[in-house]
Amino acid sequence: MHATVTTSESAITTGGRRFRWRVVDIVVASIIGVAVGVIFWAWGVAWGPVSAPIEALLPGLQAAPAGVWLIAGVLGALIIRKPGAALYTELVAAVVSSLIGSQWGGLLTIEAGLVQGLGAEIVFALFLYRYWRLPVALLAGAAAGLAMAINDLVLWYAGAAPAFAVIYTASAIVGGAIIAGGLSWLAARGLARSGALGRFAAGREIRAS
């Protein structure tokens, strides 16, 4: 009985340490958020020329390339691997983008980051912050895309035709999975192989493989 209690307490302690944020986690997550926030801003500048032809020819499909705005949360979670990492990095990126200058307004940009980060965060939480392989990254990107679509349909496309809403939502999910999920997973693995993530489980995992 004593051994069982000791083992359980040890497991809880180990889990607590694994989930506890270190200073290096906060610093790196912040760097990721700031760097991707600049990318968000640049994508916002290019968004008109990119989305206008798609919206004119195939209304709703413009949600697919919007998956670029979902990268921060998934990438941050894949590297930091702590509860709240997806939400934190996506929110930091949104704040940075809004401070530089967003055509959609500062508060709405931050609100979108909060919603999108939460979408990715939920998936990692469902997997108990233990699984970081490509399928989970794709699911997290897809969930962030779904969150983005719901938010956009409520705020920007209220009263849109059902067909448009379905196409927009499906495009956001696919774009989120491929761009935010797939590309973030590849980026995390590339950083790990370069040795830049030596103090993180993501880096140690690559070295051990």
FENQUI-V182141 format. One record per residue. N is the residue number from 1. PSI is psi in degrees with one decimal (NA if undefined). OMEGA is omega in whole degrees, -180 to 180 (999 if undefined). D_LAST is the distance of its C-alpha to the last C-alpha in Angstrom with 2 decimals. Layout:
n->N psi->PSI omega->OMEGA d_last->D_LAST
n->N psi->PSI omega->OMEGA d_last->D_LAST
This chain:
n->1 psi->-45.0 omega->179 d_last->37.70
n->2 psi->-41.9 omega->-180 d_last->36.99
n->3 psi->-37.9 omega->-179 d_last->33.52
n->4 psi->-44.8 omega->-180 d_last->32.78
n->5 psi->-42.5 omega->180 d_last->33.96
n->6 psi->-43.2 omega->179 d_last->32.00
n->7 psi->-42.6 omega->-180 d_last->28.73
n->8 psi->-44.1 omega->179 d_last->29.50
n->9 psi->-37.6 omega->178 d_last->30.40
n->10 psi->-41.7 omega->-180 d_last->27.21
n->11 psi->-40.6 omega->180 d_last->25.14
n->12 psi->-42.5 omega->179 d_last->27.32
n->13 psi->-43.9 omega->179 d_last->26.94
n->14 psi->-43.2 omega->178 d_last->23.14
n->15 psi->-38.9 omega->179 d_last->23.24
n->16 psi->-40.9 omega->178 d_last->25.80
n->17 psi->-39.2 omega->-178 d_last->23.76
n->18 psi->-33.2 omega->-178 d_last->20.74
n->19 psi->-10.6 omega->-176 d_last->23.21
n->20 psi->131.7 omega->179 d_last->25.25
n->21 psi->133.5 omega->173 d_last->25.25
n->22 psi->167.4 omega->177 d_last->24.98
n->23 psi->-41.1 omega->-180 d_last->26.91
n->24 psi->-32.2 omega->177 d_last->23.86
n->25 psi->-45.8 omega->-179 d_last->22.99
n->26 psi->-43.6 omega->-178 d_last->26.55
n->27 psi->-49.5 omega->-177 d_last->26.61
n->28 psi->-40.9 omega->177 d_last->23.47
n->29 psi->-38.6 omega->178 d_last->24.48
n->30 psi->-40.8 omega->178 d_last->27.91
n->31 psi->-43.2 omega->178 d_last->26.74
n->32 psi->-46.2 omega->-179 d_last->24.83
n->33 psi->-43.3 omega->-180 d_last->28.01
n->34 psi->-46.7 omega->-178 d_last->30.31
n->35 psi->-46.5 omega->-179 d_last->28.40
n->36 psi->-28.5 omega->176 d_last->28.10
n->37 psi->-37.2 omega->176 d_last->31.67
n->38 psi->-39.6 omega->176 d_last->32.88
n->39 psi->-42.0 omega->177 d_last->31.16
n->40 psi->-46.7 omega->-179 d_last->32.93
n->41 psi->-45.8 omega->-180 d_last->36.19
n->42 psi->-39.0 omega->179 d_last->35.79
n->43 psi->-32.5 omega->176 d_last->35.01
n->44 psi->-37.7 omega->177 d_last->38.13
n->45 psi->-39.1 omega->-178 d_last->40.18
n->46 psi->-6.3 omega->-169 d_last->39.01
n->47 psi->-41.0 omega->-179 d_last->39.26
n->48 psi->-57.7 omega->179 d_last->42.90
n->49 psi->-30.2 omega->-180 d_last->42.67
n->50 psi->-46.5 omega->-171 d_last->39.45
n->51 psi->-29.6 omega->-175 d_last->40.60
n->52 psi->-48.9 omega->179 d_last->44.31
n->53 psi->-38.7 omega->180 d_last->44.20
n->54 psi->-45.3 omega->-179 d_last->41.77
n->55 psi->-35.8 omega->-180 d_last->43.94
n->56 psi->-40.7 omega->-176 d_last->47.07
n->57 psi->-40.2 omega->-176 d_last->45.93
n->58 psi->76.0 omega->-176 d_last->43.59
n->59 psi->130.1 omega->180 d_last->44.27
n->60 psi->-32.1 omega->-178 d_last->41.39
n->61 psi->-10.3 omega->178 d_last->38.59
n->62 psi->-11.9 omega->178 d_last->38.50
n->63 psi->-23.2 omega->-178 d_last->36.29
n->64 psi->-54.1 omega->179 d_last->33.31
n->65 psi->-14.2 omega->176 d_last->32.92
n->66 psi->-9.1 omega->176 d_last->33.62
n->67 psi->-18.4 omega->175 d_last->30.00
n->68 psi->-34.7 omega->-178 d_last->29.36
n->69 psi->4.3 omega->-179 d_last->30.99
n->70 psi->-0.9 omega->-172 d_last->28.37
n->71 psi->-41.5 omega->-171 d_last->25.30
n->72 psi->-46.4 omega->-177 d_last->25.63
n->73 psi->-46.7 omega->-178 d_last->25.26
n->74 psi->-44.9 omega->180 d_last->22.15
n->75 psi->-45.1 omega->180 d_last->20.39
n->76 psi->-42.1 omega->-180 d_last->21.58
n->77 psi->-40.6 omega->-179 d_last->20.39
n->78 psi->-30.0 omega->-179 d_last->16.83
n->79 psi->-47.8 omega->-175 d_last->16.64
n->80 psi->-41.2 omega->177 d_last->18.99
n->81 psi->44.0 omega->178 d_last->18.24
n->82 psi->150.9 omega->176 d_last->21.67
n->83 psi->134.0 omega->179 d_last->24.79
n->84 psi->-7.3 omega->-176 d_last->26.94
n->85 psi->-42.3 omega->-180 d_last->24.42
n->86 psi->-45.6 omega->-180 d_last->25.07
n->87 psi->-43.7 omega->-177 d_last->28.78
n->88 psi->-50.8 omega->-176 d_last->28.94
n->89 psi->-38.6 omega->178 d_last->27.20
n->90 psi->-38.7 omega->-180 d_last->29.10
n->91 psi->-42.1 omega->177 d_last->32.30
n->92 psi->-44.1 omega->179 d_last->31.90
n->93 psi->-41.1 omega->179 d_last->31.33
n->94 psi->-40.6 omega->179 d_last->34.42
n->95 psi->-45.6 omega->179 d_last->36.48
n->96 psi->-45.5 omega->179 d_last->35.61
n->97 psi->-41.8 omega->-179 d_last->36.45
n->98 psi->-34.8 omega->180 d_last->39.71
n->99 psi->-37.4 omega->177 d_last->40.68
n->100 psi->-39.2 omega->179 d_last->40.29
n->101 psi->106.2 omega->-179 d_last->42.37
n->102 psi->135.8 omega->-179 d_last->41.73
n->103 psi->-14.0 omega->-178 d_last->44.22
n->104 psi->2.7 omega->179 d_last->43.72
n->105 psi->143.8 omega->-175 d_last->44.83
n->106 psi->-50.7 omega->-176 d_last->43.04
n->107 psi->-40.1 omega->180 d_last->43.33
n->108 psi->-33.9 omega->177 d_last->42.42
n->109 psi->-43.1 omega->179 d_last->39.32
n->110 psi->-40.9 omega->178 d_last->38.21
n->111 psi->-40.7 omega->178 d_last->39.12
n->112 psi->-41.8 omega->177 d_last->37.04
n->113 psi->-39.7 omega->179 d_last->34.00
n->114 psi->-46.4 omega->-179 d_last->34.58
n->115 psi->-45.7 omega->-178 d_last->34.85
n->116 psi->-41.3 omega->178 d_last->31.86
n->117 psi->-38.0 omega->179 d_last->29.61
n->118 psi->-37.2 omega->178 d_last->30.87
n->119 psi->-46.5 omega->178 d_last->30.05
n->120 psi->-40.3 omega->-178 d_last->26.33
n->121 psi->-39.9 omega->-178 d_last->26.44
n->122 psi->-41.4 omega->-179 d_last->27.96
n->123 psi->-47.8 omega->179 d_last->25.08
n->124 psi->-35.1 omega->177 d_last->22.46
n->125 psi->-39.3 omega->179 d_last->25.07
n->126 psi->-29.9 omega->177 d_last->25.56
n->127 psi->14.7 omega->174 d_last->21.93
n->128 psi->25.6 omega->179 d_last->22.60
n->129 psi->38.2 omega->-179 d_last->20.15
n->130 psi->-20.0 omega->-173 d_last->17.31
n->131 psi->126.0 omega->-172 d_last->15.76
n->132 psi->24.0 omega->-179 d_last->14.40
n->133 psi->174.3 omega->-174 d_last->13.32
n->134 psi->-45.1 omega->-179 d_last->15.43
n->135 psi->-38.6 omega->179 d_last->18.31
n->136 psi->-39.7 omega->177 d_last->18.97
n->137 psi->-41.7 omega->178 d_last->19.00
n->138 psi->-42.6 omega->178 d_last->21.41
n->139 psi->-41.3 omega->179 d_last->23.54
n->140 psi->-42.4 omega->177 d_last->23.76
n->141 psi->-40.2 omega->179 d_last->24.87
n->142 psi->-41.1 omega->179 d_last->27.32
n->143 psi->-39.3 omega->175 d_last->28.72
n->144 psi->-38.4 omega->177 d_last->29.25
n->145 psi->-41.1 omega->177 d_last->31.01
n->146 psi->-44.4 omega->178 d_last->33.18
n->147 psi->-42.1 omega->178 d_last->34.11
n->148 psi->-44.2 omega->-178 d_last->35.00
n->149 psi->-45.1 omega->180 d_last->37.13
n->150 psi->-45.1 omega->180 d_last->39.04
n->151 psi->-45.3 omega->-179 d_last->39.70
n->152 psi->-40.8 omega->-179 d_last->40.86
n->153 psi->-31.2 omega->178 d_last->43.06
n->154 psi->-44.9 omega->-173 d_last->44.75
n->155 psi->-38.3 omega->-171 d_last->45.29
n->156 psi->-23.3 omega->-176 d_last->45.62
n->157 psi->37.2 omega->179 d_last->46.50
n->158 psi->131.5 omega->-180 d_last->48.68
n->159 psi->8.1 omega->179 d_last->50.87
n->160 psi->153.2 omega->179 d_last->48.80
n->161 psi->146.9 omega->-180 d_last->49.44
n->162 psi->-39.3 omega->-179 d_last->47.31
n->163 psi->-42.3 omega->178 d_last->46.03
n->164 psi->-43.7 omega->-178 d_last->44.85
n->165 psi->-39.5 omega->180 d_last->43.17
n->166 psi->-46.3 omega->-180 d_last->41.27
n->167 psi->-42.2 omega->-179 d_last->40.16
n->168 psi->-44.7 omega->-179 d_last->39.23
n->169 psi->-46.5 omega->180 d_last->37.18
n->170 psi->-40.8 omega->180 d_last->35.36
n->171 psi->-40.0 omega->179 d_last->34.66
n->172 psi->-40.1 omega->-180 d_last->33.36
n->173 psi->-46.5 omega->-180 d_last->30.96
n->174 psi->-45.9 omega->179 d_last->29.64
n->175 psi->-40.3 omega->178 d_last->29.53
n->176 psi->-42.6 omega->-180 d_last->27.80
n->177 psi->-47.3 omega->-175 d_last->25.09
n->178 psi->-50.6 omega->-174 d_last->24.47
n->179 psi->-56.5 omega->-177 d_last->25.15
n->180 psi->-41.0 omega->-179 d_last->24.22
n->181 psi->-57.7 omega->-175 d_last->21.49
n->182 psi->-48.4 omega->-178 d_last->19.87
n->183 psi->-35.1 omega->177 d_last->20.44
n->184 psi->-39.4 omega->179 d_last->19.41
n->185 psi->-44.5 omega->178 d_last->16.02
n->186 psi->-40.1 omega->179 d_last->15.61
n->187 psi->-42.0 omega->180 d_last->17.10
n->188 psi->-41.8 omega->179 d_last->14.86
n->189 psi->-37.2 omega->177 d_last->11.69
n->190 psi->-42.6 omega->177 d_last->13.78
n->191 psi->-38.5 omega->179 d_last->14.86
n->192 psi->-41.8 omega->180 d_last->11.50
n->193 psi->-29.1 omega->-179 d_last->10.59
n->194 psi->-12.6 omega->-178 d_last->14.12
n->195 psi->0.5 omega->-177 d_last->13.68
n->196 psi->-16.2 omega->-177 d_last->16.33
n->197 psi->34.4 omega->-176 d_last->14.64
n->198 psi->-25.5 omega->-178 d_last->13.95
n->199 psi->10.1 omega->-178 d_last->16.24
n->200 psi->155.0 omega->179 d_last->14.72
n->201 psi->-33.3 omega->179 d_last->12.25
n->202 psi->-38.3 omega->179 d_last->11.05
n->203 psi->-42.1 omega->180 d_last->10.25
n->204 psi->-32.9 omega->180 d_last->8.72
n->205 psi->-42.5 omega->179 d_last->6.35
n->206 psi->-42.9 omega->-179 d_last->5.24
n->207 psi->-32.3 omega->-177 d_last->5.56
n->208 psi->-17.2 omega->-176 d_last->3.81
n->209 psi->NA omega->999 d_last->0.00
